[in-house]
Amino acid sequence: MLCYIGQLSLYCFLGTCVPFLVSIMYNYHNFKFYGSYYLLPVIYFILVNVIAALIYKRHAYKVAARSVNLGFVLAVGVYLRVVAPDHIKIFGVYMCVLSIFHYTEFLCMAYIQPKLVSVDSFVINHSMQYSIAAFASWIEFFVESYFCPEMKKTYLVSDIGLVICIVGELLRKAAMLTASSNFNHLVQCEKADDHVLVTHGVYGIFRHPSYLILANPICMLSYTVACWMFFKERITIEEIMLLNFFGQQYCDYQQKVRTGLPFIDGYKI
């Protein structure tokens, strides 16, 4: 059963994106990406945020505001995919993927960890590095789309990226739901009384399944290096903690199951 704050977020997320998406479906042939249609997303953004501010207060508003805005990002992503010029369409797809990832992070936490879920569970303010990486990718995309629009029409590359995103997202959410109350966005330094080692489901295939599209060549290369370094360090820390928690039980698990990430073996005694 989804907790109250999870239900609130779901109502806000769907209540924001569904009406906008329905209007696009029924007016597909009437949309044009110029003139007054630039104003449509802006007006809708202001409207849904004002409504959220009037209805919700304090902590509920913080959750509602983030859910509303992620729903808005999803709606605008579809809007761009439908009405934008060909070289901008893939940015709309990227917005959809980004929105769904952040919102479902919160929704899954609300379901599996209702006592621990918070606005941080959206993982929007992940880190300064994450924000810099996101802004860098947006700047590169629009600079390249302005000077080399044909470069952003490489749909095969984008389609492959989208498939990777979908598979990765399904694998991560499967990992969260499988770990259930044992999952946490933060590396735990102390073992809780009810903390158990999960080795079934996707964890029977990979030790770290939750770590497993814009056609930006510069950012893609730098992201690959940065992500590999980040996960190598995080997995090392996690496995040190898990070895402290479970001892020989985790050692045996390491022998049977790989981390699932290339060239990362984890921490072994």
HUNOR-V837667 format. One record per helix or strand of 3 or more residues. SS is the DSSP state (H for helix, E for strand). FROM is the first residue (numbers start at 1). TO is the last residue. If there is no record, write none. Layout:
ss = {SS | SS}
from = {FROM | FROM}
to = {TO | TO}
This chain:
ss = {H | H | H | H | H | H | H | H | H | H | H | H | H}
from = {4 | 28 | 37 | 58 | 89 | 119 | 128 | 149 | 155 | 201 | 209 | 217 | 248}
to = {26 | 30 | 55 | 83 | 112 | 122 | 147 | 153 | 182 | 204 | 211 | 246 | 256}
